[in-house]
Amino acid sequence: MRKAIQFLGAYLVLSGISGVVDHLAVQPVMGVFLNFFNRVVIPRVDFLTGYEVFANLVLSAIGVAVVVAAERTEP
């Protein structure tokens, strides 16, 4: 279970970074997989309009927190 949570956290970090790169430059590699949050969630949440980069950075920070929390739990 610990590895699954770490994988989820790593996915959130990569997804957030990919979303920032997508907004600032071009579509990164594996954009369909990594930009799910960016392409599906953000357009449907009205208060995130105009704050896409910030939302993706927060997603990355949440991913880091999940990875750290998974590391600190005892097996």
C-alpha positions as CSV (number, residue, x, y, z in Angstrom):
1,M,0.0,0.0,0.0
2,R,2.9,2.3,0.8
3,K,4.3,1.9,-2.7
4,A,0.9,2.6,-4.3
5,I,0.6,5.9,-2.3
6,Q,4.2,6.8,-3.3
7,F,3.3,6.1,-7.0
8,L,0.2,8.3,-6.7
9,G,2.3,11.2,-5.2
10,A,4.9,10.8,-8.0
11,Y,2.1,10.9,-10.6
12,L,0.7,14.1,-9.0
13,V,4.1,15.8,-9.0
14,L,4.7,14.8,-12.7
15,S,1.2,15.8,-13.6
16,G,1.5,19.3,-12.0
17,I,4.9,19.9,-13.6
18,S,3.6,18.8,-17.0
19,G,0.6,21.1,-16.7
20,V,2.9,24.1,-16.0
21,V,5.1,23.2,-18.9
22,D,2.0,22.9,-21.1
23,H,0.8,26.3,-20.1
24,L,4.1,28.1,-20.5
25,A,5.6,26.3,-23.5
26,V,4.3,23.3,-25.4
27,Q,2.6,20.0,-24.9
28,P,5.1,17.7,-23.1
29,V,5.8,14.1,-23.7
30,M,2.9,11.8,-22.6
31,G,0.7,14.9,-22.4
32,V,-2.6,12.9,-22.7
33,F,-1.7,10.9,-19.6
34,L,0.0,13.6,-17.6
35,N,-2.3,16.5,-18.4
36,F,-5.6,14.9,-17.3
37,F,-6.0,17.4,-14.5
38,N,-5.0,20.2,-16.8
39,R,-7.4,19.2,-19.6
40,V,-10.4,17.8,-17.7
41,V,-10.5,19.3,-14.1
42,I,-9.4,22.9,-14.6
43,P,-11.8,23.8,-17.4
44,R,-14.8,22.5,-15.3
45,V,-13.9,24.4,-12.1
46,D,-14.8,28.0,-12.6
47,F,-12.7,29.6,-9.8
48,L,-9.5,28.1,-11.4
49,T,-10.0,30.1,-14.6
50,G,-6.9,32.3,-14.9
51,Y,-5.0,30.4,-12.3
52,E,-4.1,27.3,-14.3
53,V,-0.3,27.6,-13.6
54,F,-0.9,28.1,-9.9
55,A,-3.3,25.2,-9.7
56,N,-0.8,22.9,-11.4
57,L,1.9,24.0,-9.0
58,V,-0.4,23.3,-6.0
59,L,-1.0,19.9,-7.5
60,S,2.7,19.3,-7.6
61,A,3.1,20.4,-4.0
62,I,0.3,18.1,-2.9
63,G,2.1,15.3,-4.7
64,V,5.3,16.0,-2.8
65,A,3.4,16.0,0.5
66,V,1.8,12.7,-0.3
67,V,5.2,11.2,-1.1
68,V,6.7,12.5,2.1
69,A,3.8,11.3,4.1
70,A,4.1,7.8,2.6
71,E,7.8,7.8,3.4
72,R,7.2,8.6,7.1
73,T,4.6,5.9,7.7
74,E,5.8,2.7,9.2
75,P,5.5,-0.4,7.1
